[in-house]
């Protein structure tokens, strides 16, 4: 089976008469370089495109790496309790849920 790179119009109409590039090695050994930022359109050159053997690939530039944010300590004492509250709320929720589960099991088995 040959894989054919075509333009968008030929991709949409499954027309392999004007290929931009053709790969005919077969047996899954073809390697298609996708190293240019653009849209690529590939179809089967043997008529299987009409059955859905086609793929469009959009290659984009890599996004820039995330920047690291420098955390600075604030001398304001009002920001400290927020951290502690967040650290205590989650464990407290688990304790309340465990107690509620225990209570409902005891109540259920007594009735």
Secondary structure in CASP SS format (residue, H / E / C, confidence):
PFRMAT SS
TARGET T0000
AUTHOR 0000-0000-0000
METHOD secondary structure of the structure
MODEL  1
X C 1.00
X C 1.00
X E 1.00
X E 1.00
X E 1.00
X E 1.00
X C 1.00
X H 1.00
X H 1.00
X H 1.00
X H 1.00
X H 1.00
X H 1.00
X C 1.00
X C 1.00
X C 1.00
X C 1.00
X C 1.00
X C 1.00
X C 1.00
X E 1.00
X E 1.00
X E 1.00
X C 1.00
X C 1.00
X C 1.00
X C 1.00
X C 1.00
X C 1.00
X C 1.00
X C 1.00
X C 1.00
X C 1.00
X C 1.00
X C 1.00
X C 1.00
X C 1.00
X C 1.00
X E 1.00
X E 1.00
X E 1.00
X E 1.00
X E 1.00
X E 1.00
X C 1.00
X C 1.00
X C 1.00
X H 1.00
X H 1.00
X H 1.00
X H 1.00
X C 1.00
X C 1.00
X E 1.00
X E 1.00
X E 1.00
X E 1.00
X E 1.00
X C 1.00
X C 1.00
X C 1.00
X C 1.00
X C 1.00
X C 1.00
X C 1.00
X C 1.00
X C 1.00
X C 1.00
X C 1.00
X C 1.00
X C 1.00
X C 1.00
X C 1.00
X C 1.00
X C 1.00
X C 1.00
X C 1.00
X C 1.00
X C 1.00
X H 1.00
X H 1.00
X H 1.00
X H 1.00
X H 1.00
X H 1.00
X H 1.00
X H 1.00
X H 1.00
X H 1.00
X H 1.00
X H 1.00
X H 1.00
X H 1.00
X H 1.00
X H 1.00
X H 1.00
X H 1.00
X H 1.00
X H 1.00
X H 1.00
X H 1.00
X H 1.00
X H 1.00
X H 1.00
X H 1.00
X H 1.00
X H 1.00
X H 1.00
X H 1.00
X H 1.00
X C 1.00
END
